[in-house]
Amino acid sequence: MSLRYPIAIEPGDETIAFGVVAADLPGCFSAGDTPDKAMAGAAEATAAWLEVTGETPAPSSIGAMRRNPQFAGWMFDVVEVA
């Protein structure tokens, strides 16, 4: 079964990494020098979080993340975990 977890991506630039948070998975985060590296790291972090905790929380929606003021100005996407 494949799950799709929404992620929030904090914008970065040449000197600050792009940060990624999987809010459905407490403490699951990643970062990268480019959006692509941040996304790759988010997929790895999400898979590792699920494996280590043994938990499989139900994914929320991107809409719910967009409404969260904590993520104002951030970008959104999903990571798919098999």
Secondary structure, 3 states (H helix, E strand, C coil): CCEEEEEEEECCCCCCCEEEECCCCCCCEEEECCHHHHHHHHHHHHHHHHHHHCCCCCCCCHHHHHHCHHHCCCEEEEEEEC
